[in-house]
């Protein structure tokens, strides 16, 4: 779990705003949240287990709401489908076990936390500082590199299939 207070302080330090005079709290929060979103995209691209969570869902009439922060489905113990923000399974199912990608959350105040390993704190702050300085390409490169480095499976993204030619 990453402390919001820590990542906010680190972002201000890297952006050259330790005195809190260059950027408003809102700008800092928005930059951190954008950095988290960019990191999530990179982690998903490299099939990182960092975003995966497991939960048991209780079904009512064969359906239930998706868990908070749901990004994508990885595994499901029953046949089912997602319609909007609900999981739909067979009417006989009472519960299912789901493995899904979860968004780590947003920073909207100092007391908020991000549901990620502590090792992502510094890269998120660095990416947010780049965004505050207007260096979007550097931020994107930073998150892509971090997602690759922090992913245990280094196979990388699966390329689009090629059609065989005769």
Residue, then its C-alpha position, 0 to 999 in steps of 0.5 A: x500500500x502506497x501512502x498518499x502523503x508520501x507520494x504527494x510529498x515525493x512528487x512535489x520534491x521532484x517537481x521542484x515545489x517543496x515550498x508548495x508555491x508552483x502547483x496547487x494540491x489539485x494539480x498534484x493530485x491530478x498528475x499523480x492520478x494520471x501517472x497511476x493510470x499510465x502505470x496501470x496501462x503499462x502493467x496491463x500491457x505486460x500482463x503484470x500480476x501486480x494488478x490482480x486480485x482474487x475475490x469470492x462474489x455472492x450472486x443474487x438471481x445469477x448476477x452481482x455488481x463487479x468489485x470496486x476498481x474492476x478493470x478486466x477479468x482474468x479468471x472466473x470459476x463459472x461460466x459468465x459474462x460481463x454486462x455493463x457493471x454487472x457479472x451475469x452467471x447461471x441462475x443456479x450459481x450462488x457464488x463465484x471466485x473471480x480473479x480480476x485486474x483492479x485499479x489501485x485507486x485515486x489520490x484526492x486528499x493526503x489521507x488516500x492510499x494507492x493499492x500498489x506495492x511500495x516499490x511503485x511509489x518513486x516511479x509514480x512520483x517521478x512520472x507525476x513530476x514529468x507531467x507537471x513539467x509538461x514532459x508527457x513523452x518522458x512520463x510515458x517512457x518512465x511508466x512503460x519502463x517501470x511496468x516492464x521492469x516490475x513485471x515478473x514475466x518478461x515476455x512482453x506484449x503478445x504481438x498481433x497474429x500474422x497471417x501465413x503466406x503461401 
